[in-house]
Amino acid sequence: MKYLFGPVPSRRLGMSLGVDLVPFKTCTFDCLYCELGRTTCHTAKRDSYVPAAAVLAELEEFFRSPSGTACDYVTLSGSGEPTLNRDLETIIREIRQLTAVPVALLSNSSLFHLPEVRAAVAGVDVILPSLDAVSEAVFTRLNRPVPGLTAAMLVDGLAALRREFQGEIWLEILFCQGINDDEAEIDRLQAAVARIEPDRLQLNTVVRPAAYREARPVSDAFLRRLRQRWGELAEIVVPFRHRQLSDIQADKEEMILATLKRRPCTTSDLAASCALAPAEVVKYLDLLRQAGKVRKQEHAGETFYFAG
Ligand code: SF4
């Protein structure tokens, strides 16, 4: 499978079948905290980045296979910003014909100010957009958008999405220590959340090796304080506690571990050696680290993983 990965354990969506709609690190942002590394194709141009027919053929094959029942969501996500794919509306419509599994969309919210993007995503069940900053200086520092994108455009786009979209919106805010965790920014975020009216507000921080050193996690106590302040709407994104992995998933986990027993690797090395999507490798590394089977170390500005 070239465009599908998983089903992989996701902290927000249970077992999620990832659908990669843009090439690796094709994104409107270059976030300090990105777990996939630095953005290599920094663009706001919508295009047919991957052939829709090939994506749909893989989905058809997956849903015909025995693992076709083993996922909680089909998730349009992957290794960049999926709304950059201009065939999104067709792909969503066709997925609806293939399966009754709910469809989720992960997005950095950068293109919801465009009416055609809001129309394209209308057919999914749940949208998980992110908004990490409201003041332009913090937004630019943390999300490193392409020139021309502003935080005000994101907030306006999300408010418009809320008015038009019939499904659920689970808004995520990811906090980085010393960047978007001061009182003034939190007040601005709170006002934006009140305007956007998401169904859920998910509070998160840096939990995986990040693209840039400046991305450091806030404390658990900070997140708990915010959850209290924002009341019932807010929840802290917790690590995935996995159900029994299927044989295929266990094999993939084992393959990653076996590779690391031979030599330390970066996420990209592992993706290349194991023929897995980088976003899939990241999820399995999470589980292996939680289980104490893998550790990480920085070397020459890169994060390497070791077995043991
Ligand atoms: S975290 Fe998401 S939005 Fe940010 S650079 Fe990575 S892929 Fe793009």
py3Dmol code that shows the C-alpha trace and the ligand (Angstrom):
import py3Dmol

protein = """\
ATOM      1  CA  MET A   1       0.000   0.000   0.000  1.00  0.00           C
ATOM      2  CA  LYS A   2       1.469   3.340  -1.028  1.00  0.00           C
ATOM      3  CA  TYR A   3      -1.152   5.759   0.258  1.00  0.00           C
ATOM      4  CA  LEU A   4      -2.656   3.888   3.228  1.00  0.00           C
ATOM      5  CA  PHE A   5      -1.010   3.111   6.536  1.00  0.00           C
ATOM      6  CA  GLY A   6      -2.245   1.128   9.460  1.00  0.00           C
ATOM      7  CA  PRO A   7      -4.684   0.758  11.031  1.00  0.00           C
ATOM      8  CA  VAL A   8      -2.383   2.381  13.567  1.00  0.00           C
ATOM      9  CA  PRO A   9      -3.115   3.172  17.206  1.00  0.00           C
ATOM     10  CA  SER A  10      -3.995   6.848  17.457  1.00  0.00           C
ATOM     11  CA  ARG A  11      -4.226   8.770  20.702  1.00  0.00           C
ATOM     12  CA  ARG A  12      -7.318  10.643  19.518  1.00  0.00           C
ATOM     13  CA  LEU A  13      -9.097   8.182  17.227  1.00  0.00           C
ATOM     14  CA  GLY A  14      -8.488   4.654  18.501  1.00  0.00           C
ATOM     15  CA  MET A  15      -7.427   2.362  15.643  1.00  0.00           C
ATOM     16  CA  SER A  16      -7.095   4.615  12.642  1.00  0.00           C
ATOM     17  CA  LEU A  17      -6.519   3.769   8.985  1.00  0.00           C
ATOM     18  CA  GLY A  18      -4.358   6.632   7.725  1.00  0.00           C
ATOM     19  CA  VAL A  19      -4.762   7.933   4.190  1.00  0.00           C
ATOM     20  CA  ASP A  20      -1.857   9.997   2.916  1.00  0.00           C
ATOM     21  CA  LEU A  21      -3.151  12.658   0.528  1.00  0.00           C
ATOM     22  CA  VAL A  22       0.041  14.635  -0.045  1.00  0.00           C
ATOM     23  CA  PRO A  23       3.711  13.675  -0.489  1.00  0.00           C
ATOM     24  CA  PHE A  24       5.926  13.553   2.601  1.00  0.00           C
ATOM     25  CA  LYS A  25       6.138  16.916   4.379  1.00  0.00           C
ATOM     26  CA  THR A  26       4.069  18.891   1.889  1.00  0.00           C
ATOM     27  CA  CYS A  27       2.542  21.440   4.204  1.00  0.00           C
ATOM     28  CA  THR A  28       1.452  25.044   4.638  1.00  0.00           C
ATOM     29  CA  PHE A  29       3.317  25.038   7.971  1.00  0.00           C
ATOM     30  CA  ASP A  30       6.740  24.044   9.252  1.00  0.00           C
ATOM     31  CA  CYS A  31       5.826  23.642  12.932  1.00  0.00           C
ATOM     32  CA  LEU A  32       8.582  23.651  15.511  1.00  0.00           C
ATOM     33  CA  TYR A  33       7.033  20.542  17.074  1.00  0.00           C
ATOM     34  CA  CYS A  34       6.392  18.513  13.904  1.00  0.00           C
ATOM     35  CA  GLU A  35       7.124  14.872  14.606  1.00  0.00           C
ATOM     36  CA  LEU A  36       7.822  14.150  10.947  1.00  0.00           C
ATOM     37  CA  GLY A  37      10.752  16.545  10.645  1.00  0.00           C
ATOM     38  CA  ARG A  38      11.155  19.846   8.834  1.00  0.00           C
ATOM     39  CA  THR A  39       8.854  20.746   5.964  1.00  0.00           C
ATOM     40  CA  THR A  40      10.453  20.105   2.586  1.00  0.00           C
ATOM     41  CA  CYS A  41       7.599  21.341   0.372  1.00  0.00           C
ATOM     42  CA  HIS A  42       6.316  24.520   2.022  1.00  0.00           C
ATOM     43  CA  THR A  43       3.322  25.558  -0.023  1.00  0.00           C
ATOM     44  CA  ALA A  44      -0.276  26.755   0.022  1.00  0.00           C
ATOM     45  CA  LYS A  45      -0.929  25.586  -3.544  1.00  0.00           C
ATOM     46  CA  ARG A  46      -3.805  23.113  -3.810  1.00  0.00           C
ATOM     47  CA  ASP A  47      -3.088  20.406  -6.351  1.00  0.00           C
ATOM     48  CA  SER A  48      -3.671  16.745  -7.271  1.00  0.00           C
ATOM     49  CA  TYR A  49      -0.652  15.683  -5.276  1.00  0.00           C
ATOM     50  CA  VAL A  50      -1.466  11.965  -5.360  1.00  0.00           C
ATOM     51  CA  PRO A  51      -3.636  10.127  -7.906  1.00  0.00           C
ATOM     52  CA  ALA A  52      -7.146   9.891  -6.441  1.00  0.00           C
ATOM     53  CA  ALA A  53      -7.872   6.698  -8.418  1.00  0.00           C
ATOM     54  CA  ALA A  54      -4.842   4.956  -6.880  1.00  0.00           C
ATOM     55  CA  VAL A  55      -5.835   6.019  -3.346  1.00  0.00           C
ATOM     56  CA  LEU A  56      -9.363   4.719  -3.889  1.00  0.00           C
ATOM     57  CA  ALA A  57      -8.113   1.439  -5.381  1.00  0.00           C
ATOM     58  CA  GLU A  58      -6.039   0.834  -2.240  1.00  0.00           C
ATOM     59  CA  LEU A  59      -9.025   1.641  -0.019  1.00  0.00           C
ATOM     60  CA  GLU A  60     -11.194  -0.753  -1.982  1.00  0.00           C
ATOM     61  CA  GLU A  61      -8.588  -3.492  -1.540  1.00  0.00           C
ATOM     62  CA  PHE A  62      -8.291  -2.763   2.180  1.00  0.00           C
ATOM     63  CA  PHE A  63     -12.040  -2.936   2.794  1.00  0.00           C
ATOM     64  CA  ARG A  64     -12.254  -6.216   0.877  1.00  0.00           C
ATOM     65  CA  SER A  65      -9.480  -7.746   3.052  1.00  0.00           C
ATOM     66  CA  PRO A  66     -10.025  -9.362   6.491  1.00  0.00           C
ATOM     67  CA  SER A  67      -8.432  -6.313   8.217  1.00  0.00           C
ATOM     68  CA  GLY A  68     -11.147  -4.145   6.629  1.00  0.00           C
ATOM     69  CA  THR A  69     -13.253  -4.323   9.779  1.00  0.00           C
ATOM     70  CA  ALA A  70     -10.401  -3.583  12.170  1.00  0.00           C
ATOM     71  CA  CYS A  71     -10.463   0.201  12.253  1.00  0.00           C
ATOM     72  CA  ASP A  72     -12.433   2.816  14.149  1.00  0.00           C
ATOM     73  CA  TYR A  73     -11.833   5.632  11.640  1.00  0.00           C
ATOM     74  CA  VAL A  74     -10.565   6.225   8.140  1.00  0.00           C
ATOM     75  CA  THR A  75      -8.354   9.228   8.799  1.00  0.00           C
ATOM     76  CA  LEU A  76      -7.340  11.695   6.106  1.00  0.00           C
ATOM     77  CA  SER A  77      -4.020  12.822   7.437  1.00  0.00           C
ATOM     78  CA  GLY A  78      -0.560  11.476   6.829  1.00  0.00           C
ATOM     79  CA  SER A  79       2.615  13.339   6.331  1.00  0.00           C
ATOM     80  CA  GLY A  80       1.484  16.865   5.485  1.00  0.00           C
ATOM     81  CA  GLU A  81      -1.655  19.004   5.213  1.00  0.00           C
ATOM     82  CA  PRO A  82      -4.442  16.948   3.555  1.00  0.00           C
ATOM     83  CA  THR A  83      -6.596  19.929   2.527  1.00  0.00           C
ATOM     84  CA  LEU A  84      -3.852  20.827   0.032  1.00  0.00           C
ATOM     85  CA  ASN A  85      -5.185  17.951  -2.071  1.00  0.00           C
ATOM     86  CA  ARG A  86      -7.670  19.493  -4.481  1.00  0.00           C
ATOM     87  CA  ASP A  87      -9.401  16.115  -5.101  1.00  0.00           C
ATOM     88  CA  LEU A  88     -10.406  15.868  -1.459  1.00  0.00           C
ATOM     89  CA  GLU A  89     -14.143  16.209  -2.072  1.00  0.00           C
ATOM     90  CA  THR A  90     -14.198  13.366  -4.633  1.00  0.00           C
ATOM     91  CA  ILE A  91     -12.057  11.126  -2.430  1.00  0.00           C
ATOM     92  CA  ILE A  92     -14.349  11.678   0.580  1.00  0.00           C
ATOM     93  CA  ARG A  93     -17.451  11.000  -1.511  1.00  0.00           C
ATOM     94  CA  GLU A  94     -15.966   7.753  -2.862  1.00  0.00           C
ATOM     95  CA  ILE A  95     -14.849   6.562   0.592  1.00  0.00           C
ATOM     96  CA  ARG A  96     -18.473   6.985   1.701  1.00  0.00           C
ATOM     97  CA  GLN A  97     -19.503   4.565  -1.042  1.00  0.00           C
ATOM     98  CA  LEU A  98     -16.891   2.012   0.047  1.00  0.00           C
ATOM     99  CA  THR A  99     -17.455   1.784   3.783  1.00  0.00           C
ATOM    100  CA  ALA A 100     -19.613   2.728   6.740  1.00  0.00           C
ATOM    101  CA  VAL A 101     -16.507   3.305   8.890  1.00  0.00           C
ATOM    102  CA  PRO A 102     -16.567   6.951  10.001  1.00  0.00           C
ATOM    103  CA  VAL A 103     -14.221   9.352   8.237  1.00  0.00           C
ATOM    104  CA  ALA A 104     -12.034  11.808  10.146  1.00  0.00           C
ATOM    105  CA  LEU A 105      -9.914  14.663   8.837  1.00  0.00           C
ATOM    106  CA  LEU A 106      -6.815  15.978  10.604  1.00  0.00           C
ATOM    107  CA  SER A 107      -5.934  19.500   9.547  1.00  0.00           C
ATOM    108  CA  ASN A 108      -3.771  22.421  10.615  1.00  0.00           C
ATOM    109  CA  SER A 109      -6.735  24.752   9.797  1.00  0.00           C
ATOM    110  CA  SER A 110      -4.708  26.864   7.392  1.00  0.00           C
ATOM    111  CA  LEU A 111      -7.099  26.591   4.422  1.00  0.00           C
ATOM    112  CA  PHE A 112     -10.555  26.690   6.044  1.00  0.00           C
ATOM    113  CA  HIS A 113     -10.786  30.392   5.178  1.00  0.00           C
ATOM    114  CA  LEU A 114     -11.376  29.164   1.584  1.00  0.00           C
ATOM    115  CA  PRO A 115     -15.071  28.397   0.911  1.00  0.00           C
ATOM    116  CA  GLU A 116     -14.095  25.619  -1.540  1.00  0.00           C
ATOM    117  CA  VAL A 117     -12.090  23.826   1.160  1.00  0.00           C
ATOM    118  CA  ARG A 118     -14.968  24.028   3.645  1.00  0.00           C
ATOM    119  CA  ALA A 119     -17.284  22.624   0.954  1.00  0.00           C
ATOM    120  CA  ALA A 120     -14.782  19.837   0.151  1.00  0.00           C
ATOM    121  CA  VAL A 121     -14.646  18.580   3.751  1.00  0.00           C
ATOM    122  CA  ALA A 122     -18.401  18.727   4.392  1.00  0.00           C
ATOM    123  CA  GLY A 123     -18.772  14.944   3.915  1.00  0.00           C
ATOM    124  CA  VAL A 124     -16.550  13.749   6.789  1.00  0.00           C
ATOM    125  CA  ASP A 125     -17.890  12.797  10.246  1.00  0.00           C
ATOM    126  CA  VAL A 126     -15.352  14.576  12.369  1.00  0.00           C
ATOM    127  CA  ILE A 127     -12.749  17.256  11.761  1.00  0.00           C
ATOM    128  CA  LEU A 128      -9.763  17.524  14.088  1.00  0.00           C
ATOM    129  CA  PRO A 129      -8.325  20.960  13.335  1.00  0.00           C
ATOM    130  CA  SER A 130      -5.516  22.583  15.267  1.00  0.00           C
ATOM    131  CA  LEU A 131      -5.028  26.122  16.475  1.00  0.00           C
ATOM    132  CA  ASP A 132      -1.924  26.762  18.573  1.00  0.00           C
ATOM    133  CA  ALA A 133      -1.753  30.546  18.635  1.00  0.00           C
ATOM    134  CA  VAL A 134      -3.864  33.611  18.034  1.00  0.00           C
ATOM    135  CA  SER A 135      -1.330  36.433  18.125  1.00  0.00           C
ATOM    136  CA  GLU A 136       0.501  36.740  14.835  1.00  0.00           C
ATOM    137  CA  ALA A 137       3.991  36.768  16.391  1.00  0.00           C
ATOM    138  CA  VAL A 138       3.434  33.517  18.306  1.00  0.00           C
ATOM    139  CA  PHE A 139       1.721  31.898  15.309  1.00  0.00           C
ATOM    140  CA  THR A 140       4.650  32.786  13.028  1.00  0.00           C
ATOM    141  CA  ARG A 141       7.223  31.564  15.523  1.00  0.00           C
ATOM    142  CA  LEU A 142       5.485  28.281  16.360  1.00  0.00           C
ATOM    143  CA  ASN A 143       3.773  27.200  13.134  1.00  0.00           C
ATOM    144  CA  ARG A 144       6.117  28.895  10.623  1.00  0.00           C
ATOM    145  CA  PRO A 145       3.406  29.321   7.949  1.00  0.00           C
ATOM    146  CA  VAL A 146       3.939  30.080   4.261  1.00  0.00           C
ATOM    147  CA  PRO A 147       3.962  33.857   3.654  1.00  0.00           C
ATOM    148  CA  GLY A 148       0.461  35.309   3.476  1.00  0.00           C
ATOM    149  CA  LEU A 149      -1.193  33.002   6.026  1.00  0.00           C
ATOM    150  CA  THR A 150      -2.180  34.680   9.269  1.00  0.00           C
ATOM    151  CA  ALA A 151      -3.597  33.498  12.589  1.00  0.00           C
ATOM    152  CA  ALA A 152      -6.630  35.744  11.971  1.00  0.00           C
ATOM    153  CA  MET A 153      -7.322  33.792   8.757  1.00  0.00           C
ATOM    154  CA  LEU A 154      -7.238  30.515  10.725  1.00  0.00           C
ATOM    155  CA  VAL A 155      -9.648  31.766  13.407  1.00  0.00           C
ATOM    156  CA  ASP A 156     -12.041  33.237  10.820  1.00  0.00           C
ATOM    157  CA  GLY A 157     -11.863  30.025   8.781  1.00  0.00           C
ATOM    158  CA  LEU A 158     -12.597  27.847  11.801  1.00  0.00           C
ATOM    159  CA  ALA A 159     -15.536  30.044  12.821  1.00  0.00           C
ATOM    160  CA  ALA A 160     -16.948  29.752   9.286  1.00  0.00           C
ATOM    161  CA  LEU A 161     -16.374  25.991   9.324  1.00  0.00           C
ATOM    162  CA  ARG A 162     -18.333  25.767  12.588  1.00  0.00           C
ATOM    163  CA  ARG A 163     -21.282  27.602  11.040  1.00  0.00           C
ATOM    164  CA  GLU A 164     -21.377  25.373   7.949  1.00  0.00           C
ATOM    165  CA  PHE A 165     -20.148  21.925   9.030  1.00  0.00           C
ATOM    166  CA  GLN A 166     -22.759  19.467  10.342  1.00  0.00           C
ATOM    167  CA  GLY A 167     -20.337  16.966  11.944  1.00  0.00           C
ATOM    168  CA  GLU A 168     -18.192  17.218  15.061  1.00  0.00           C
ATOM    169  CA  ILE A 169     -15.191  19.504  15.462  1.00  0.00           C
ATOM    170  CA  TRP A 170     -12.506  18.434  17.935  1.00  0.00           C
ATOM    171  CA  LEU A 171     -10.148  21.385  18.187  1.00  0.00           C
ATOM    172  CA  GLU A 172      -6.608  20.695  19.339  1.00  0.00           C
ATOM    173  CA  ILE A 173      -4.214  23.164  20.926  1.00  0.00           C
ATOM    174  CA  LEU A 174      -0.630  22.013  21.278  1.00  0.00           C
ATOM    175  CA  PHE A 175       1.354  23.903  23.887  1.00  0.00           C
ATOM    176  CA  CYS A 176       5.109  24.415  23.771  1.00  0.00           C
ATOM    177  CA  GLN A 177       6.932  25.657  26.832  1.00  0.00           C
ATOM    178  CA  GLY A 178       7.944  29.324  26.604  1.00  0.00           C
ATOM    179  CA  ILE A 179       6.189  29.859  23.262  1.00  0.00           C
ATOM    180  CA  ASN A 180       2.380  29.756  23.534  1.00  0.00           C
ATOM    181  CA  ASP A 181       1.938  29.087  27.262  1.00  0.00           C
ATOM    182  CA  ASP A 182       1.822  32.647  28.671  1.00  0.00           C
ATOM    183  CA  GLU A 183      -1.347  34.076  30.199  1.00  0.00           C
ATOM    184  CA  ALA A 184      -1.938  36.643  27.457  1.00  0.00           C
ATOM    185  CA  GLU A 185      -1.832  34.008  24.693  1.00  0.00           C
ATOM    186  CA  ILE A 186      -4.031  31.650  26.717  1.00  0.00           C
ATOM    187  CA  ASP A 187      -6.617  34.446  27.119  1.00  0.00           C
ATOM    188  CA  ARG A 188      -6.578  35.025  23.362  1.00  0.00           C
ATOM    189  CA  LEU A 189      -6.915  31.296  22.676  1.00  0.00           C
ATOM    190  CA  GLN A 190      -9.825  31.109  25.095  1.00  0.00           C
ATOM    191  CA  ALA A 191     -11.630  33.929  23.267  1.00  0.00           C
ATOM    192  CA  ALA A 192     -11.001  32.180  19.920  1.00  0.00           C
ATOM    193  CA  VAL A 193     -12.318  28.870  21.277  1.00  0.00           C
ATOM    194  CA  ALA A 194     -15.480  30.651  22.485  1.00  0.00           C
ATOM    195  CA  ARG A 195     -15.980  31.955  18.954  1.00  0.00           C
ATOM    196  CA  ILE A 196     -15.256  28.622  17.215  1.00  0.00           C
ATOM    197  CA  GLU A 197     -17.457  26.551  19.585  1.00  0.00           C
ATOM    198  CA  PRO A 198     -15.812  23.150  19.019  1.00  0.00           C
ATOM    199  CA  ASP A 199     -17.537  19.986  20.277  1.00  0.00           C
ATOM    200  CA  ARG A 200     -14.351  19.028  22.080  1.00  0.00           C
ATOM    201  CA  LEU A 201     -11.199  20.897  22.997  1.00  0.00           C
ATOM    202  CA  GLN A 202      -8.124  18.678  23.133  1.00  0.00           C
ATOM    203  CA  LEU A 203      -5.064  19.921  25.001  1.00  0.00           C
ATOM    204  CA  ASN A 204      -1.749  18.484  23.954  1.00  0.00           C
ATOM    205  CA  THR A 205       1.962  19.064  24.207  1.00  0.00           C
ATOM    206  CA  VAL A 206       5.165  17.813  22.637  1.00  0.00           C
ATOM    207  CA  VAL A 207       5.399  14.078  23.296  1.00  0.00           C
ATOM    208  CA  ARG A 208       7.549  12.915  20.414  1.00  0.00           C
ATOM    209  CA  PRO A 209      10.918  14.098  19.074  1.00  0.00           C
ATOM    210  CA  ALA A 210      10.308  17.416  17.338  1.00  0.00           C
ATOM    211  CA  ALA A 211      11.636  19.008  14.157  1.00  0.00           C
ATOM    212  CA  TYR A 212      13.226  21.903  16.056  1.00  0.00           C
ATOM    213  CA  ARG A 213      14.990  22.000  19.421  1.00  0.00           C
ATOM    214  CA  GLU A 214      12.923  24.974  20.672  1.00  0.00           C
ATOM    215  CA  ALA A 215       9.822  22.751  20.887  1.00  0.00           C
ATOM    216  CA  ARG A 216       9.738  21.660  24.516  1.00  0.00           C
ATOM    217  CA  PRO A 217       6.757  20.185  26.379  1.00  0.00           C
ATOM    218  CA  VAL A 218       4.733  21.986  29.029  1.00  0.00           C
ATOM    219  CA  SER A 219       4.183  20.144  32.313  1.00  0.00           C
ATOM    220  CA  ASP A 220       1.283  17.824  33.127  1.00  0.00           C
ATOM    221  CA  ALA A 221       0.320  20.284  35.885  1.00  0.00           C
ATOM    222  CA  PHE A 222       0.029  23.096  33.309  1.00  0.00           C
ATOM    223  CA  LEU A 223      -2.312  21.017  31.133  1.00  0.00           C
ATOM    224  CA  ARG A 224      -4.391  19.981  34.165  1.00  0.00           C
ATOM    225  CA  ARG A 225      -4.709  23.635  35.238  1.00  0.00           C
ATOM    226  CA  LEU A 226      -5.935  24.589  31.768  1.00  0.00           C
ATOM    227  CA  ARG A 227      -8.401  21.741  31.673  1.00  0.00           C
ATOM    228  CA  GLN A 228      -9.914  22.987  34.927  1.00  0.00           C
ATOM    229  CA  ARG A 229     -10.018  26.542  33.636  1.00  0.00           C
ATOM    230  CA  TRP A 230     -11.745  25.505  30.378  1.00  0.00           C
ATOM    231  CA  GLY A 231     -14.172  23.140  32.067  1.00  0.00           C
ATOM    232  CA  GLU A 232     -16.003  20.147  30.644  1.00  0.00           C
ATOM    233  CA  LEU A 233     -15.236  20.986  27.039  1.00  0.00           C
ATOM    234  CA  ALA A 234     -11.518  20.376  27.502  1.00  0.00           C
ATOM    235  CA  GLU A 235      -9.656  17.103  27.712  1.00  0.00           C
ATOM    236  CA  ILE A 236      -5.995  16.240  27.822  1.00  0.00           C
ATOM    237  CA  VAL A 237      -4.901  13.983  24.984  1.00  0.00           C
ATOM    238  CA  VAL A 238      -3.661  10.887  26.723  1.00  0.00           C
ATOM    239  CA  PRO A 239      -1.319   8.179  25.440  1.00  0.00           C
ATOM    240  CA  PHE A 240      -3.030   5.401  23.529  1.00  0.00           C
ATOM    241  CA  ARG A 241      -3.695   2.345  25.649  1.00  0.00           C
ATOM    242  CA  HIS A 242      -3.810  -0.265  23.024  1.00  0.00           C
ATOM    243  CA  ARG A 243      -6.116  -3.154  22.583  1.00  0.00           C
ATOM    244  CA  GLN A 244      -4.494  -6.352  21.457  1.00  0.00           C
ATOM    245  CA  LEU A 245      -2.608  -5.560  18.257  1.00  0.00           C
ATOM    246  CA  SER A 246      -3.590  -7.634  15.242  1.00  0.00           C
ATOM    247  CA  ASP A 247      -1.012 -10.078  13.858  1.00  0.00           C
ATOM    248  CA  ILE A 248      -0.138  -7.660  11.071  1.00  0.00           C
ATOM    249  CA  GLN A 249       0.344  -4.783  13.521  1.00  0.00           C
ATOM    250  CA  ALA A 250       2.398  -6.949  15.876  1.00  0.00           C
ATOM    251  CA  ASP A 251       4.572  -8.000  12.902  1.00  0.00           C
ATOM    252  CA  LYS A 252       5.219  -4.364  12.008  1.00  0.00           C
ATOM    253  CA  GLU A 253       6.144  -3.547  15.601  1.00  0.00           C
ATOM    254  CA  GLU A 254       8.480  -6.570  15.624  1.00  0.00           C
ATOM    255  CA  MET A 255      10.039  -5.538  12.286  1.00  0.00           C
ATOM    256  CA  ILE A 256      10.845  -2.059  13.661  1.00  0.00           C
ATOM    257  CA  LEU A 257      12.348  -3.567  16.797  1.00  0.00           C
ATOM    258  CA  ALA A 258      14.404  -6.084  14.805  1.00  0.00           C
ATOM    259  CA  THR A 259      15.766  -3.249  12.611  1.00  0.00           C
ATOM    260  CA  LEU A 260      16.717  -1.230  15.690  1.00  0.00           C
ATOM    261  CA  LYS A 261      18.485  -4.241  17.189  1.00  0.00           C
ATOM    262  CA  ARG A 262      20.797  -4.186  14.165  1.00  0.00           C
ATOM    263  CA  ARG A 263      21.504  -0.426  14.190  1.00  0.00           C
ATOM    264  CA  PRO A 264      20.197   2.859  15.586  1.00  0.00           C
ATOM    265  CA  CYS A 265      17.852   4.591  13.133  1.00  0.00           C
ATOM    266  CA  THR A 266      15.984   7.844  12.608  1.00  0.00           C
ATOM    267  CA  THR A 267      12.251   7.766  11.821  1.00  0.00           C
ATOM    268  CA  SER A 268      13.033   8.229   8.116  1.00  0.00           C
ATOM    269  CA  ASP A 269      15.612   5.382   8.160  1.00  0.00           C
ATOM    270  CA  LEU A 270      13.001   3.088   9.690  1.00  0.00           C
ATOM    271  CA  ALA A 271      10.326   4.124   7.194  1.00  0.00           C
ATOM    272  CA  ALA A 272      12.714   3.350   4.319  1.00  0.00           C
ATOM    273  CA  SER A 273      14.025   0.047   5.740  1.00  0.00           C
ATOM    274  CA  CYS A 274      10.633  -1.295   6.798  1.00  0.00           C
ATOM    275  CA  ALA A 275       8.697   0.128   3.812  1.00  0.00           C
ATOM    276  CA  LEU A 276       6.251   1.874   6.146  1.00  0.00           C
ATOM    277  CA  ALA A 277       4.835   5.388   6.078  1.00  0.00           C
ATOM    278  CA  PRO A 278       6.777   7.741   8.396  1.00  0.00           C
ATOM    279  CA  ALA A 279       3.521   8.587  10.220  1.00  0.00           C
ATOM    280  CA  GLU A 280       3.009   4.860  10.870  1.00  0.00           C
ATOM    281  CA  VAL A 281       6.569   4.399  12.170  1.00  0.00           C
ATOM    282  CA  VAL A 282       6.000   7.280  14.608  1.00  0.00           C
ATOM    283  CA  LYS A 283       2.960   5.514  16.107  1.00  0.00           C
ATOM    284  CA  TYR A 284       4.744   2.190  16.581  1.00  0.00           C
ATOM    285  CA  LEU A 285       7.783   3.907  18.094  1.00  0.00           C
ATOM    286  CA  ASP A 286       5.415   5.482  20.607  1.00  0.00           C
ATOM    287  CA  LEU A 287       4.113   2.087  21.670  1.00  0.00           C
ATOM    288  CA  LEU A 288       7.596   0.585  21.826  1.00  0.00           C
ATOM    289  CA  ARG A 289       8.846   3.487  23.940  1.00  0.00           C
ATOM    290  CA  GLN A 290       5.861   3.179  26.292  1.00  0.00           C
ATOM    291  CA  ALA A 291       6.691  -0.506  26.648  1.00  0.00           C
ATOM    292  CA  GLY A 292      10.335   0.383  27.454  1.00  0.00           C
ATOM    293  CA  LYS A 293      11.615  -1.552  24.427  1.00  0.00           C
ATOM    294  CA  VAL A 294      13.042   1.461  22.591  1.00  0.00           C
ATOM    295  CA  ARG A 295      14.899   4.579  23.701  1.00  0.00           C
ATOM    296  CA  LYS A 296      15.973   7.679  21.833  1.00  0.00           C
ATOM    297  CA  GLN A 297      19.036   9.884  21.717  1.00  0.00           C
ATOM    298  CA  GLU A 298      19.916  13.126  19.946  1.00  0.00           C
ATOM    299  CA  HIS A 299      22.948  13.093  17.692  1.00  0.00           C
ATOM    300  CA  ALA A 300      24.121  15.855  15.324  1.00  0.00           C
ATOM    301  CA  GLY A 301      20.687  17.503  15.462  1.00  0.00           C
ATOM    302  CA  GLU A 302      18.790  14.296  14.631  1.00  0.00           C
ATOM    303  CA  THR A 303      16.855  11.882  16.846  1.00  0.00           C
ATOM    304  CA  PHE A 304      18.048   8.286  16.730  1.00  0.00           C
ATOM    305  CA  TYR A 305      16.184   5.302  18.183  1.00  0.00           C
ATOM    306  CA  PHE A 306      17.866   2.337  19.842  1.00  0.00           C
ATOM    307  CA  ALA A 307      16.505  -1.035  20.914  1.00  0.00           C
ATOM    308  CA  GLY A 308      16.612  -1.728  24.654  1.00  0.00           C
TER     309      GLY A 308
END
"""
ligand_1 = """\
8
SF4
S 2.761 19.330 12.586
Fe 1.301 19.077 10.918
S 0.920 21.182 10.290
Fe 2.787 21.236 11.442
S 4.437 21.015 9.928
Fe 3.960 18.955 10.694
S 2.507 18.183 9.221
Fe 2.532 20.389 8.947
"""
view = py3Dmol.view(width=600, height=400)
view.addModel(protein, "pdb")
view.setStyle({"model": 0}, {"cartoon": {"style": "trace"}})
view.addModel(ligand_1, "xyz")
view.setStyle({"model": 1}, {"stick": {}})
view.zoomTo()
view.show()
